[in-house]
Amino acid sequence: MSAKETKLTPPQNTELLSSHQASIYIGVSPGTMEVWRCTKRYQIPFIKVGRLVRYRKSELDSFLDQQTVDEKK
């Protein structure tokens, strides 16, 4: 590999998921993810590069933790 050609690899702890992958991960439809993003019903942080939307898996985990209901209280 020459000096100009470098292999880009994402950082180890930041797994990025597409909108479709993220929807499967949290158990909703891809359309629901899009509506939430547009209406800001749930403010799940996302990354937008051009028309691509990506979610960090860690942010989805945080969102799921926030949605957890403890009925023992």
CHARMM-style PDB file with segment names, atoms N, HN, CA, C and O in Angstrom:
ATOM      1  N   MET     1       0.844  -1.166   0.000  1.00  0.00      PROA
ATOM      2  CA  MET     1       0.000   0.000   0.000  1.00  0.00      PROA
ATOM      3  C   MET     1       0.897   1.238   0.000  1.00  0.00      PROA
ATOM      4  O   MET     1       1.840   1.323   0.786  1.00  0.00      PROA
ATOM      5  N   SER     2       0.611   2.175  -0.860  1.00  0.00      PROA
ATOM      6  HN  SER     2      -0.156   2.106  -1.499  1.00  0.00      PROA
ATOM      7  CA  SER     2       1.412   3.389  -0.926  1.00  0.00      PROA
ATOM      8  C   SER     2       0.969   4.365   0.167  1.00  0.00      PROA
ATOM      9  O   SER     2      -0.012   4.127   0.871  1.00  0.00      PROA
ATOM     10  N   ALA     3       1.710   5.461   0.290  1.00  0.00      PROA
ATOM     11  HN  ALA     3       2.507   5.654  -0.283  1.00  0.00      PROA
ATOM     12  CA  ALA     3       1.407   6.472   1.312  1.00  0.00      PROA
ATOM     13  C   ALA     3       0.029   7.081   1.082  1.00  0.00      PROA
ATOM     14  O   ALA     3      -0.651   7.446   2.041  1.00  0.00      PROA
ATOM     15  N   LYS     4      -0.392   7.196  -0.177  1.00  0.00      PROA
ATOM     16  HN  LYS     4       0.161   6.900  -0.956  1.00  0.00      PROA
ATOM     17  CA  LYS     4      -1.701   7.778  -0.467  1.00  0.00      PROA
ATOM     18  C   LYS     4      -2.843   6.807  -0.201  1.00  0.00      PROA
ATOM     19  O   LYS     4      -3.967   7.224   0.079  1.00  0.00      PROA
ATOM     20  N   GLU     5      -2.561   5.540  -0.287  1.00  0.00      PROA
ATOM     21  HN  GLU     5      -1.648   5.201  -0.514  1.00  0.00      PROA
ATOM     22  CA  GLU     5      -3.588   4.518  -0.094  1.00  0.00      PROA
ATOM     23  C   GLU     5      -3.560   4.056   1.362  1.00  0.00      PROA
ATOM     24  O   GLU     5      -2.650   3.333   1.768  1.00  0.00      PROA
ATOM     25  N   THR     6      -4.527   4.461   2.124  1.00  0.00      PROA
ATOM     26  HN  THR     6      -5.266   5.049   1.794  1.00  0.00      PROA
ATOM     27  CA  THR     6      -4.619   4.001   3.496  1.00  0.00      PROA
ATOM     28  C   THR     6      -5.937   3.279   3.672  1.00  0.00      PROA
ATOM     29  O   THR     6      -6.966   3.679   3.128  1.00  0.00      PROA
ATOM     30  N   LYS     7      -5.886   2.235   4.424  1.00  0.00      PROA
ATOM     31  HN  LYS     7      -5.050   1.910   4.867  1.00  0.00      PROA
ATOM     32  CA  LYS     7      -7.090   1.460   4.677  1.00  0.00      PROA
ATOM     33  C   LYS     7      -7.811   2.080   5.862  1.00  0.00      PROA
ATOM     34  O   LYS     7      -7.257   2.167   6.958  1.00  0.00      PROA
ATOM     35  N   LEU     8      -9.052   2.511   5.639  1.00  0.00      PROA
ATOM     36  HN  LEU     8      -9.501   2.440   4.748  1.00  0.00      PROA
ATOM     37  CA  LEU     8      -9.835   3.120   6.697  1.00  0.00      PROA
ATOM     38  C   LEU     8     -10.614   2.055   7.445  1.00  0.00      PROA
ATOM     39  O   LEU     8     -11.320   1.246   6.843  1.00  0.00      PROA
ATOM     40  N   THR     9     -10.479   2.064   8.741  1.00  0.00      PROA
ATOM     41  HN  THR     9      -9.905   2.721   9.230  1.00  0.00      PROA
ATOM     42  CA  THR     9     -11.238   1.144   9.575  1.00  0.00      PROA
ATOM     43  C   THR     9     -11.921   1.949  10.681  1.00  0.00      PROA
ATOM     44  O   THR     9     -11.319   2.868  11.234  1.00  0.00      PROA
ATOM     45  N   PRO    10     -13.165   1.615  11.007  1.00  0.00      PROA
ATOM     46  CA  PRO    10     -13.854   2.347  12.071  1.00  0.00      PROA
ATOM     47  C   PRO    10     -13.219   2.046  13.424  1.00  0.00      PROA
ATOM     48  O   PRO    10     -12.625   0.984  13.605  1.00  0.00      PROA
ATOM     49  N   PRO    11     -13.339   2.972  14.374  1.00  0.00      PROA
ATOM     50  CA  PRO    11     -12.833   2.709  15.717  1.00  0.00      PROA
ATOM     51  C   PRO    11     -13.473   1.456  16.294  1.00  0.00      PROA
ATOM     52  O   PRO    11     -14.604   1.121  15.943  1.00  0.00      PROA
ATOM     53  N   GLN    12     -12.775   0.773  17.160  1.00  0.00      PROA
ATOM     54  HN  GLN    12     -11.856   1.045  17.446  1.00  0.00      PROA
ATOM     55  CA  GLN    12     -13.219  -0.509  17.688  1.00  0.00      PROA
ATOM     56  C   GLN    12     -14.560  -0.454  18.432  1.00  0.00      PROA
ATOM     57  O   GLN    12     -15.382  -1.357  18.274  1.00  0.00      PROA
ATOM     58  N   ASN    13     -14.792   0.576  19.230  1.00  0.00      PROA
ATOM     59  HN  ASN    13     -14.124   1.310  19.358  1.00  0.00      PROA
ATOM     60  CA  ASN    13     -15.963   0.598  20.096  1.00  0.00      PROA
ATOM     61  C   ASN    13     -17.163   1.326  19.510  1.00  0.00      PROA
ATOM     62  O   ASN    13     -18.135   1.558  20.229  1.00  0.00      PROA
ATOM     63  N   THR    14     -17.134   1.687  18.260  1.00  0.00      PROA
ATOM     64  HN  THR    14     -16.344   1.498  17.676  1.00  0.00      PROA
ATOM     65  CA  THR    14     -18.264   2.416  17.684  1.00  0.00      PROA
ATOM     66  C   THR    14     -18.841   1.646  16.505  1.00  0.00      PROA
ATOM     67  O   THR    14     -18.542   1.930  15.346  1.00  0.00      PROA
ATOM     68  N   GLU    15     -19.665   0.679  16.829  1.00  0.00      PROA
ATOM     69  HN  GLU    15     -19.908   0.449  17.771  1.00  0.00      PROA
ATOM     70  CA  GLU    15     -20.313  -0.089  15.777  1.00  0.00      PROA
ATOM     71  C   GLU    15     -21.465   0.740  15.224  1.00  0.00      PROA
ATOM     72  O   GLU    15     -22.398   1.082  15.951  1.00  0.00      PROA
ATOM     73  N   LEU    16     -21.397   1.059  13.946  1.00  0.00      PROA
ATOM     74  HN  LEU    16     -20.640   0.781  13.356  1.00  0.00      PROA
ATOM     75  CA  LEU    16     -22.445   1.844  13.295  1.00  0.00      PROA
ATOM     76  C   LEU    16     -23.419   0.917  12.589  1.00  0.00      PROA
ATOM     77  O   LEU    16     -23.023  -0.025  11.903  1.00  0.00      PROA
ATOM     78  N   LEU    17     -24.707   1.206  12.773  1.00  0.00      PROA
ATOM     79  HN  LEU    17     -25.029   1.971  13.330  1.00  0.00      PROA
ATOM     80  CA  LEU    17     -25.753   0.414  12.151  1.00  0.00      PROA
ATOM     81  C   LEU    17     -26.555   1.287  11.199  1.00  0.00      PROA
ATOM     82  O   LEU    17     -26.796   2.463  11.471  1.00  0.00      PROA
ATOM     83  N   SER    18     -26.963   0.702  10.085  1.00  0.00      PROA
ATOM     84  HN  SER    18     -26.767  -0.253   9.864  1.00  0.00      PROA
ATOM     85  CA  SER    18     -27.854   1.423   9.162  1.00  0.00      PROA
ATOM     86  C   SER    18     -29.213   1.574   9.847  1.00  0.00      PROA
ATOM     87  O   SER    18     -29.466   0.959  10.883  1.00  0.00      PROA
ATOM     88  N   SER    19     -30.071   2.384   9.269  1.00  0.00      PROA
ATOM     89  HN  SER    19     -29.866   2.884   8.427  1.00  0.00      PROA
ATOM     90  CA  SER    19     -31.408   2.579   9.824  1.00  0.00      PROA
ATOM     91  C   SER    19     -32.160   1.247   9.872  1.00  0.00      PROA
ATOM     92  O   SER    19     -32.862   0.958  10.841  1.00  0.00      PROA
ATOM     93  N   HSD    20     -32.009   0.455   8.836  1.00  0.00      PROA
ATOM     94  HN  HSD    20     -31.439   0.690   8.049  1.00  0.00      PROA
ATOM     95  CA  HSD    20     -32.670  -0.855   8.786  1.00  0.00      PROA
ATOM     96  C   HSD    20     -32.131  -1.770   9.885  1.00  0.00      PROA
ATOM     97  O   HSD    20     -32.907  -2.408  10.596  1.00  0.00      PROA
ATOM     98  N   GLN    21     -30.815  -1.835  10.028  1.00  0.00      PROA
ATOM     99  HN  GLN    21     -30.184  -1.316   9.451  1.00  0.00      PROA
ATOM    100  CA  GLN    21     -30.207  -2.667  11.066  1.00  0.00      PROA
ATOM    101  C   GLN    21     -30.621  -2.192  12.456  1.00  0.00      PROA
ATOM    102  O   GLN    21     -30.903  -3.004  13.337  1.00  0.00      PROA
ATOM    103  N   ALA    22     -30.657  -0.870  12.650  1.00  0.00      PROA
ATOM    104  HN  ALA    22     -30.428  -0.210  11.935  1.00  0.00      PROA
ATOM    105  CA  ALA    22     -31.043  -0.304  13.943  1.00  0.00      PROA
ATOM    106  C   ALA    22     -32.485  -0.656  14.275  1.00  0.00      PROA
ATOM    107  O   ALA    22     -32.805  -0.971  15.421  1.00  0.00      PROA
ATOM    108  N   SER    23     -33.356  -0.603  13.269  1.00  0.00      PROA
ATOM    109  HN  SER    23     -33.097  -0.348  12.338  1.00  0.00      PROA
ATOM    110  CA  SER    23     -34.763  -0.927  13.516  1.00  0.00      PROA
ATOM    111  C   SER    23     -34.919  -2.388  13.934  1.00  0.00      PROA
ATOM    112  O   SER    23     -35.705  -2.698  14.830  1.00  0.00      PROA
ATOM    113  N   ILE    24     -34.186  -3.269  13.299  1.00  0.00      PROA
ATOM    114  HN  ILE    24     -33.548  -3.018  12.572  1.00  0.00      PROA
ATOM    115  CA  ILE    24     -34.222  -4.684  13.680  1.00  0.00      PROA
ATOM    116  C   ILE    24     -33.687  -4.846  15.103  1.00  0.00      PROA
ATOM    117  O   ILE    24     -34.245  -5.601  15.900  1.00  0.00      PROA
ATOM    118  N   TYR    25     -32.611  -4.139  15.414  1.00  0.00      PROA
ATOM    119  HN  TYR    25     -32.158  -3.527  14.766  1.00  0.00      PROA
ATOM    120  CA  TYR    25     -31.974  -4.253  16.722  1.00  0.00      PROA
ATOM    121  C   TYR    25     -32.930  -3.865  17.848  1.00  0.00      PROA
ATOM    122  O   TYR    25     -32.955  -4.526  18.887  1.00  0.00      PROA
ATOM    123  N   ILE    26     -33.722  -2.795  17.656  1.00  0.00      PROA
ATOM    124  HN  ILE    26     -33.701  -2.258  16.813  1.00  0.00      PROA
ATOM    125  CA  ILE    26     -34.615  -2.376  18.733  1.00  0.00      PROA
ATOM    126  C   ILE    26     -36.043  -2.901  18.560  1.00  0.00      PROA
ATOM    127  O   ILE    26     -36.892  -2.671  19.421  1.00  0.00      PROA
ATOM    128  N   GLY    27     -36.314  -3.599  17.464  1.00  0.00      PROA
ATOM    129  HN  GLY    27     -35.624  -3.786  16.764  1.00  0.00      PROA
ATOM    130  CA  GLY    27     -37.590  -4.283  17.290  1.00  0.00      PROA
ATOM    131  C   GLY    27     -38.730  -3.440  16.752  1.00  0.00      PROA
ATOM    132  O   GLY    27     -39.890  -3.672  17.095  1.00  0.00      PROA
ATOM    133  N   VAL    28     -38.416  -2.466  15.916  1.00  0.00      PROA
ATOM    134  HN  VAL    28     -37.474  -2.277  15.638  1.00  0.00      PROA
ATOM    135  CA  VAL    28     -39.461  -1.663  15.267  1.00  0.00      PROA
ATOM    136  C   VAL    28     -39.232  -1.706  13.759  1.00  0.00      PROA
ATOM    137  O   VAL    28     -38.199  -2.189  13.297  1.00  0.00      PROA
ATOM    138  N   SER    29     -40.188  -1.206  13.003  1.00  0.00      PROA
ATOM    139  HN  SER    29     -41.027  -0.813  13.378  1.00  0.00      PROA
ATOM    140  CA  SER    29     -40.027  -1.211  11.550  1.00  0.00      PROA
ATOM    141  C   SER    29     -39.098  -0.076  11.108  1.00  0.00      PROA
ATOM    142  O   SER    29     -38.946   0.914  11.824  1.00  0.00      PROA
ATOM    143  N   PRO    30     -38.482  -0.216   9.943  1.00  0.00      PROA
ATOM    144  CA  PRO    30     -37.650   0.868   9.418  1.00  0.00      PROA
ATOM    145  C   PRO    30     -38.447   2.167   9.256  1.00  0.00      PROA
ATOM    146  O   PRO    30     -37.907   3.255   9.457  1.00  0.00      PROA
ATOM    147  N   GLY    31     -39.714   2.056   8.896  1.00  0.00      PROA
ATOM    148  HN  GLY    31     -40.152   1.173   8.732  1.00  0.00      PROA
ATOM    149  CA  GLY    31     -40.553   3.241   8.759  1.00  0.00      PROA
ATOM    150  C   GLY    31     -40.742   3.960  10.089  1.00  0.00      PROA
ATOM    151  O   GLY    31     -40.777   5.190  10.140  1.00  0.00      PROA
ATOM    152  N   THR    32     -40.861   3.193  11.152  1.00  0.00      PROA
ATOM    153  HN  THR    32     -40.832   2.194  11.111  1.00  0.00      PROA
ATOM    154  CA  THR    32     -40.997   3.784  12.486  1.00  0.00      PROA
ATOM    155  C   THR    32     -39.746   4.572  12.843  1.00  0.00      PROA
ATOM    156  O   THR    32     -39.837   5.669  13.394  1.00  0.00      PROA
ATOM    157  N   MET    33     -38.582   4.019  12.534  1.00  0.00      PROA
ATOM    158  HN  MET    33     -38.508   3.128  12.087  1.00  0.00      PROA
ATOM    159  CA  MET    33     -37.322   4.734  12.801  1.00  0.00      PROA
ATOM    160  C   MET    33     -37.306   6.068  12.049  1.00  0.00      PROA
ATOM    161  O   MET    33     -36.881   7.089  12.590  1.00  0.00      PROA
ATOM    162  N   GLU    34     -37.769   6.046  10.812  1.00  0.00      PROA
ATOM    163  HN  GLU    34     -38.114   5.216  10.373  1.00  0.00      PROA
ATOM    164  CA  GLU    34     -37.785   7.262  10.003  1.00  0.00      PROA
ATOM    165  C   GLU    34     -38.753   8.298  10.584  1.00  0.00      PROA
ATOM    166  O   GLU    34     -38.429   9.484  10.649  1.00  0.00      PROA
ATOM    167  N   VAL    35     -39.934   7.850  11.003  1.00  0.00      PROA
ATOM    168  HN  VAL    35     -40.196   6.886  10.950  1.00  0.00      PROA
ATOM    169  CA  VAL    35     -40.914   8.763  11.598  1.00  0.00      PROA
ATOM    170  C   VAL    35     -40.359   9.360  12.883  1.00  0.00      PROA
ATOM    171  O   VAL    35     -40.473  10.566  13.099  1.00  0.00      PROA
ATOM    172  N   TRP    36     -39.761   8.538  13.741  1.00  0.00      PROA
ATOM    173  HN  TRP    36     -39.669   7.557  13.566  1.00  0.00      PROA
ATOM    174  CA  TRP    36     -39.187   9.046  14.991  1.00  0.00      PROA
ATOM    175  C   TRP    36     -38.118  10.088  14.710  1.00  0.00      PROA
ATOM    176  O   TRP    36     -38.020  11.095  15.412  1.00  0.00      PROA
ATOM    177  N   ARG    37     -37.312   9.841  13.676  1.00  0.00      PROA
ATOM    178  HN  ARG    37     -37.391   9.023  13.106  1.00  0.00      PROA
ATOM    179  CA  ARG    37     -36.237  10.773  13.324  1.00  0.00      PROA
ATOM    180  C   ARG    37     -36.815  12.099  12.840  1.00  0.00      PROA
ATOM    181  O   ARG    37     -36.338  13.165  13.228  1.00  0.00      PROA
ATOM    182  N   CYS    38     -37.833  12.033  11.999  1.00  0.00      PROA
ATOM    183  HN  CYS    38     -38.220  11.166  11.684  1.00  0.00      PROA
ATOM    184  CA  CYS    38     -38.420  13.244  11.409  1.00  0.00      PROA
ATOM    185  C   CYS    38     -39.264  14.036  12.400  1.00  0.00      PROA
ATOM    186  O   CYS    38     -39.224  15.266  12.402  1.00  0.00      PROA
ATOM    187  N   THR    39     -40.024  13.345  13.237  1.00  0.00      PROA
ATOM    188  HN  THR    39     -40.056  12.345  13.235  1.00  0.00      PROA
ATOM    189  CA  THR    39     -40.920  14.026  14.174  1.00  0.00      PROA
ATOM    190  C   THR    39     -40.247  14.322  15.514  1.00  0.00      PROA
ATOM    191  O   THR    39     -40.780  15.063  16.339  1.00  0.00      PROA
ATOM    192  N   LYS    40     -39.076  13.737  15.715  1.00  0.00      PROA
ATOM    193  HN  LYS    40     -38.642  13.135  15.044  1.00  0.00      PROA
ATOM    194  CA  LYS    40     -38.329  13.873  16.978  1.00  0.00      PROA
ATOM    195  C   LYS    40     -39.133  13.346  18.170  1.00  0.00      PROA
ATOM    196  O   LYS    40     -39.021  13.852  19.287  1.00  0.00      PROA
ATOM    197  N   ARG    41     -39.938  12.330  17.908  1.00  0.00      PROA
ATOM    198  HN  ARG    41     -40.030  11.920  17.000  1.00  0.00      PROA
ATOM    199  CA  ARG    41     -40.711  11.720  19.004  1.00  0.00      PROA
ATOM    200  C   ARG    41     -39.756  11.142  20.041  1.00  0.00      PROA
ATOM    201  O   ARG    41     -39.909  11.384  21.239  1.00  0.00      PROA
ATOM    202  N   TYR    42     -38.780  10.387  19.581  1.00  0.00      PROA
ATOM    203  HN  TYR    42     -38.656  10.191  18.609  1.00  0.00      PROA
ATOM    204  CA  TYR    42     -37.702   9.890  20.433  1.00  0.00      PROA
ATOM    205  C   TYR    42     -36.423  10.449  19.853  1.00  0.00      PROA
ATOM    206  O   TYR    42     -36.160  10.294  18.661  1.00  0.00      PROA
ATOM    207  N   GLN    43     -35.642  11.083  20.664  1.00  0.00      PROA
ATOM    208  HN  GLN    43     -35.856  11.210  21.633  1.00  0.00      PROA
ATOM    209  CA  GLN    43     -34.430  11.721  20.165  1.00  0.00      PROA
ATOM    210  C   GLN    43     -33.243  10.774  20.282  1.00  0.00      PROA
ATOM    211  O   GLN    43     -32.362  10.952  21.123  1.00  0.00      PROA
ATOM    212  N   ILE    44     -33.243   9.771  19.424  1.00  0.00      PROA
ATOM    213  HN  ILE    44     -33.959   9.626  18.741  1.00  0.00      PROA
ATOM    214  CA  ILE    44     -32.127   8.838  19.367  1.00  0.00      PROA
ATOM    215  C   ILE    44     -31.050   9.493  18.506  1.00  0.00      PROA
ATOM    216  O   ILE    44     -31.289   9.776  17.332  1.00  0.00      PROA
ATOM    217  N   PRO    45     -29.878   9.736  19.067  1.00  0.00      PROA
ATOM    218  CA  PRO    45     -28.820  10.371  18.272  1.00  0.00      PROA
ATOM    219  C   PRO    45     -28.471   9.526  17.050  1.00  0.00      PROA
ATOM    220  O   PRO    45     -28.391   8.300  17.129  1.00  0.00      PROA
ATOM    221  N   PHE    46     -28.267  10.198  15.929  1.00  0.00      PROA
ATOM    222  HN  PHE    46     -28.332  11.194  15.865  1.00  0.00      PROA
ATOM    223  CA  PHE    46     -27.877   9.502  14.703  1.00  0.00      PROA
ATOM    224  C   PHE    46     -26.825  10.325  13.981  1.00  0.00      PROA
ATOM    225  O   PHE    46     -26.618  11.503  14.273  1.00  0.00      PROA
ATOM    226  N   ILE    47     -26.172   9.680  13.040  1.00  0.00      PROA
ATOM    227  HN  ILE    47     -26.340   8.724  12.803  1.00  0.00      PROA
ATOM    228  CA  ILE    47     -25.127  10.311  12.234  1.00  0.00      PROA
ATOM    229  C   ILE    47     -25.655  10.392  10.821  1.00  0.00      PROA
ATOM    230  O   ILE    47     -26.167   9.409  10.284  1.00  0.00      PROA
ATOM    231  N   LYS    48     -25.533  11.543  10.225  1.00  0.00      PROA
ATOM    232  HN  LYS    48     -25.118  12.341  10.661  1.00  0.00      PROA
ATOM    233  CA  LYS    48     -25.988  11.712   8.840  1.00  0.00      PROA
ATOM    234  C   LYS    48     -24.817  12.205   8.002  1.00  0.00      PROA
ATOM    235  O   LYS    48     -24.233  13.254   8.273  1.00  0.00      PROA
ATOM    236  N   VAL    49     -24.494  11.438   6.998  1.00  0.00      PROA
ATOM    237  HN  VAL    49     -24.969  10.585   6.778  1.00  0.00      PROA
ATOM    238  CA  VAL    49     -23.456  11.800   6.039  1.00  0.00      PROA
ATOM    239  C   VAL    49     -24.112  11.741   4.670  1.00  0.00      PROA
ATOM    240  O   VAL    49     -24.403  10.663   4.152  1.00  0.00      PROA
ATOM    241  N   GLY    50     -24.342  12.919   4.088  1.00  0.00      PROA
ATOM    242  HN  GLY    50     -24.105  13.795   4.508  1.00  0.00      PROA
ATOM    243  CA  GLY    50     -25.091  12.956   2.837  1.00  0.00      PROA
ATOM    244  C   GLY    50     -26.486  12.435   3.097  1.00  0.00      PROA
ATOM    245  O   GLY    50     -27.195  12.959   3.955  1.00  0.00      PROA
ATOM    246  N   ARG    51     -26.884  11.422   2.375  1.00  0.00      PROA
ATOM    247  HN  ARG    51     -26.308  10.996   1.678  1.00  0.00      PROA
ATOM    248  CA  ARG    51     -28.213  10.842   2.592  1.00  0.00      PROA
ATOM    249  C   ARG    51     -28.177   9.601   3.475  1.00  0.00      PROA
ATOM    250  O   ARG    51     -29.220   9.025   3.787  1.00  0.00      PROA
ATOM    251  N   LEU    52     -26.983   9.194   3.876  1.00  0.00      PROA
ATOM    252  HN  LEU    52     -26.136   9.662   3.623  1.00  0.00      PROA
ATOM    253  CA  LEU    52     -26.849   8.010   4.719  1.00  0.00      PROA
ATOM    254  C   LEU    52     -27.114   8.347   6.178  1.00  0.00      PROA
ATOM    255  O   LEU    52     -26.634   9.359   6.690  1.00  0.00      PROA
ATOM    256  N   VAL    53     -27.877   7.496   6.838  1.00  0.00      PROA
ATOM    257  HN  VAL    53     -28.267   6.674   6.423  1.00  0.00      PROA
ATOM    258  CA  VAL    53     -28.154   7.653   8.267  1.00  0.00      PROA
ATOM    259  C   VAL    53     -27.581   6.430   8.974  1.00  0.00      PROA
ATOM    260  O   VAL    53     -27.811   5.294   8.562  1.00  0.00      PROA
ATOM    261  N   ARG    54     -26.835   6.680  10.041  1.00  0.00      PROA
ATOM    262  HN  ARG    54     -26.649   7.604  10.376  1.00  0.00      PROA
ATOM    263  CA  ARG    54     -26.239   5.599  10.830  1.00  0.00      PROA
ATOM    264  C   ARG    54     -26.494   5.851  12.305  1.00  0.00      PROA
ATOM    265  O   ARG    54     -26.572   6.996  12.751  1.00  0.00      PROA
ATOM    266  N   TYR    55     -26.623   4.758  13.058  1.00  0.00      PROA
ATOM    267  HN  TYR    55     -26.560   3.828  12.696  1.00  0.00      PROA
ATOM    268  CA  TYR    55     -26.826   4.828  14.500  1.00  0.00      PROA
ATOM    269  C   TYR    55     -25.689   4.083  15.180  1.00  0.00      PROA
ATOM    270  O   TYR    55     -25.267   3.019  14.728  1.00  0.00      PROA
ATOM    271  N   ARG    56     -25.200   4.657  16.274  1.00  0.00      PROA
ATOM    272  HN  ARG    56     -25.543   5.521  16.642  1.00  0.00      PROA
ATOM    273  CA  ARG    56     -24.224   3.941  17.095  1.00  0.00      PROA
ATOM    274  C   ARG    56     -24.988   2.926  17.938  1.00  0.00      PROA
ATOM    275  O   ARG    56     -26.018   3.247  18.532  1.00  0.00      PROA
ATOM    276  N   LYS    57     -24.482   1.715  17.984  1.00  0.00      PROA
ATOM    277  HN  LYS    57     -23.646   1.454  17.501  1.00  0.00      PROA
ATOM    278  CA  LYS    57     -25.125   0.661  18.771  1.00  0.00      PROA
ATOM    279  C   LYS    57     -25.211   1.078  20.237  1.00  0.00      PROA
ATOM    280  O   LYS    57     -26.202   0.782  20.906  1.00  0.00      PROA
ATOM    281  N   SER    58     -24.197   1.754  20.737  1.00  0.00      PROA
ATOM    282  HN  SER    58     -23.393   1.994  20.193  1.00  0.00      PROA
ATOM    283  CA  SER    58     -24.191   2.191  22.138  1.00  0.00      PROA
ATOM    284  C   SER    58     -25.328   3.180  22.417  1.00  0.00      PROA
ATOM    285  O   SER    58     -25.901   3.171  23.506  1.00  0.00      PROA
ATOM    286  N   GLU    59     -25.658   4.036  21.433  1.00  0.00      PROA
ATOM    287  HN  GLU    59     -25.192   4.044  20.549  1.00  0.00      PROA
ATOM    288  CA  GLU    59     -26.771   4.982  21.599  1.00  0.00      PROA
ATOM    289  C   GLU    59     -28.110   4.248  21.609  1.00  0.00      PROA
ATOM    290  O   GLU    59     -29.025   4.631  22.338  1.00  0.00      PROA
ATOM    291  N   LEU    60     -28.223   3.201  20.807  1.00  0.00      PROA
ATOM    292  HN  LEU    60     -27.479   2.890  20.216  1.00  0.00      PROA
ATOM    293  CA  LEU    60     -29.452   2.403  20.808  1.00  0.00      PROA
ATOM    294  C   LEU    60     -29.606   1.681  22.146  1.00  0.00      PROA
ATOM    295  O   LEU    60     -30.712   1.582  22.678  1.00  0.00      PROA
ATOM    296  N   ASP    61     -28.497   1.179  22.687  1.00  0.00      PROA
ATOM    297  HN  ASP    61     -27.599   1.260  22.254  1.00  0.00      PROA
ATOM    298  CA  ASP    61     -28.538   0.529  23.998  1.00  0.00      PROA
ATOM    299  C   ASP    61     -28.980   1.521  25.075  1.00  0.00      PROA
ATOM    300  O   ASP    61     -29.776   1.175  25.948  1.00  0.00      PROA
ATOM    301  N   SER    62     -28.473   2.739  25.017  1.00  0.00      PROA
ATOM    302  HN  SER    62     -27.827   3.021  24.307  1.00  0.00      PROA
ATOM    303  CA  SER    62     -28.871   3.778  25.977  1.00  0.00      PROA
ATOM    304  C   SER    62     -30.356   4.085  25.848  1.00  0.00      PROA
ATOM    305  O   SER    62     -31.053   4.229  26.852  1.00  0.00      PROA
ATOM    306  N   PHE    63     -30.842   4.187  24.613  1.00  0.00      PROA
ATOM    307  HN  PHE    63     -30.275   4.070  23.797  1.00  0.00      PROA
ATOM    308  CA  PHE    63     -32.263   4.441  24.372  1.00  0.00      PROA
ATOM    309  C   PHE    63     -33.110   3.334  24.985  1.00  0.00      PROA
ATOM    310  O   PHE    63     -34.106   3.610  25.653  1.00  0.00      PROA
ATOM    311  N   LEU    64     -32.717   2.083  24.762  1.00  0.00      PROA
ATOM    312  HN  LEU    64     -31.908   1.859  24.219  1.00  0.00      PROA
ATOM    313  CA  LEU    64     -33.477   0.960  25.311  1.00  0.00      PROA
ATOM    314  C   LEU    64     -33.454   0.979  26.838  1.00  0.00      PROA
ATOM    315  O   LEU    64     -34.464   0.679  27.474  1.00  0.00      PROA
ATOM    316  N   ASP    65     -32.324   1.326  27.427  1.00  0.00      PROA
ATOM    317  HN  ASP    65     -31.503   1.570  26.910  1.00  0.00      PROA
ATOM    318  CA  ASP    65     -32.235   1.431  28.886  1.00  0.00      PROA
ATOM    319  C   ASP    65     -33.197   2.489  29.411  1.00  0.00      PROA
ATOM    320  O   ASP    65     -33.833   2.289  30.445  1.00  0.00      PROA
ATOM    321  N   GLN    66     -33.308   3.611  28.707  1.00  0.00      PROA
ATOM    322  HN  GLN    66     -32.792   3.774  27.866  1.00  0.00      PROA
ATOM    323  CA  GLN    66     -34.201   4.691  29.126  1.00  0.00      PROA
ATOM    324  C   GLN    66     -35.675   4.293  29.014  1.00  0.00      PROA
ATOM    325  O   GLN    66     -36.521   4.828  29.730  1.00  0.00      PROA
ATOM    326  N   GLN    67     -35.972   3.370  28.129  1.00  0.00      PROA
ATOM    327  HN  GLN    67     -35.284   2.935  27.548  1.00  0.00      PROA
ATOM    328  CA  GLN    67     -37.359   2.941  27.924  1.00  0.00      PROA
ATOM    329  C   GLN    67     -37.765   1.820  28.877  1.00  0.00      PROA
ATOM    330  O   GLN    67     -38.932   1.429  28.908  1.00  0.00      PROA
ATOM    331  N   THR    68     -36.826   1.307  29.644  1.00  0.00      PROA
ATOM    332  HN  THR    68     -35.879   1.625  29.619  1.00  0.00      PROA
ATOM    333  CA  THR    68     -37.117   0.202  30.556  1.00  0.00      PROA
ATOM    334  C   THR    68     -38.017   0.694  31.687  1.00  0.00      PROA
ATOM    335  O   THR    68     -37.740   1.712  32.321  1.00  0.00      PROA
ATOM    336  N   VAL    69     -39.090  -0.041  31.923  1.00  0.00      PROA
ATOM    337  HN  VAL    69     -39.315  -0.868  31.407  1.00  0.00      PROA
ATOM    338  CA  VAL    69     -40.054   0.311  32.958  1.00  0.00      PROA
ATOM    339  C   VAL    69     -39.887  -0.673  34.115  1.00  0.00      PROA
ATOM    340  O   VAL    69     -39.937  -1.888  33.925  1.00  0.00      PROA
ATOM    341  N   ASP    70     -39.687  -0.127  35.317  1.00  0.00      PROA
ATOM    342  HN  ASP    70     -39.646   0.860  35.472  1.00  0.00      PROA
ATOM    343  CA  ASP    70     -39.580  -0.946  36.515  1.00  0.00      PROA
ATOM    344  C   ASP    70     -40.888  -0.805  37.287  1.00  0.00      PROA
ATOM    345  O   ASP    70     -41.112   0.198  37.965  1.00  0.00      PROA
ATOM    346  N   GLU    71     -41.738  -1.802  37.182  1.00  0.00      PROA
ATOM    347  HN  GLU    71     -41.556  -2.616  36.631  1.00  0.00      PROA
ATOM    348  CA  GLU    71     -43.067  -1.732  37.805  1.00  0.00      PROA
ATOM    349  C   GLU    71     -43.030  -2.019  39.300  1.00  0.00      PROA
ATOM    350  O   GLU    71     -44.069  -1.943  39.955  1.00  0.00      PROA
ATOM    351  N   LYS    72     -41.876  -2.344  39.857  1.00  0.00      PROA
ATOM    352  HN  LYS    72     -41.032  -2.406  39.325  1.00  0.00      PROA
ATOM    353  CA  LYS    72     -41.769  -2.622  41.280  1.00  0.00      PROA
ATOM    354  C   LYS    72     -41.789  -1.351  42.118  1.00  0.00      PROA
ATOM    355  O   LYS    72     -41.990  -1.414  43.330  1.00  0.00      PROA
ATOM    356  N   LYS    73     -41.584  -0.205  41.489  1.00  0.00      PROA
ATOM    357  HN  LYS    73     -41.420  -0.154  40.504  1.00  0.00      PROA
ATOM    358  CA  LYS    73     -41.522   1.065  42.235  1.00  0.00      PROA
ATOM    359  C   LYS    73     -42.885   1.526  42.658  1.00  0.00      PROA
ATOM    360  OT1 LYS    73     -43.013   2.573  43.293  1.00  0.00      PROA
TER     361      LYS     73
END
